[in-house]
Amino acid sequence: MASDNTITIVGNVTDDPELRFTPSGLPVANFTVAVNRRFKNASGQWEDKLDGFFRCSCWRDMAENVAESLQKGTRVMVVGRLQEQRWEDQEGGKRSRIEIQVDEVGPSLRWATASVQKSNRSTGAQGGGGQGGGAQSGGGDWGAPQPVGGSGFEGAEV
């Protein structure tokens, strides 16, 4: 995973992930992670500072696993790539946002425990650990990353 724009964040999922399907049936899950820091201020009191909200998208089997496994409040670690999404709003104005195209996601075990259950692969694809299973079947290399420069959003309403 050699990329100049790789990002790792740790924070809390702000709402249950939203699982959708493109017109061609490709699953995509979107969720937002709130990242905050806790530190002792000059007077020795604990202080929380919100560093930001990060929109995250994941595809294929990982999308289905995320939708099934994560919920509002879950503390997660997310590794992915920053990607700009551009579109026109209903008034014709140009809009954009930066989001994280997720390569890996997992629970943070700093203040919690987790039980990991391996999914069955729906195809014979070779892919990153634990990124398998799901209800989707059929052709395609489900373990393969998205093509460079494409997130799967192009021309798809999700």
C-alpha angles and dihedrals in degrees: 000000000000108000134142092221101049113141132189121198133177120200147105127298106243098206138000110290115262114230117201136163128226117233088264091055099256110150119230127179123200125194138157127231122204112211118201138163129221118205142152113259126216091279092053095252122134112251131188121212123189109224096186151286119274123199111217131195129190132178144212119356092353089058091055092045091050093049090050097042109036130066139172110300097021111141108228143176114222127191119187150116127282112240133175118228117202130191144146120254124223091272092054095255119144114246134181142173137184116236138170117254097210120231096169135008131178143155119277110239096197094103102006144044127233138196114219119209119187116230124225114249114245092204135023092259120144110223149142117314116283095004097119144094130048136133095281116105136171136067129340136077101272093183094056121103122243115274115270110272093016128091099177090257094101107115093347125116109215 
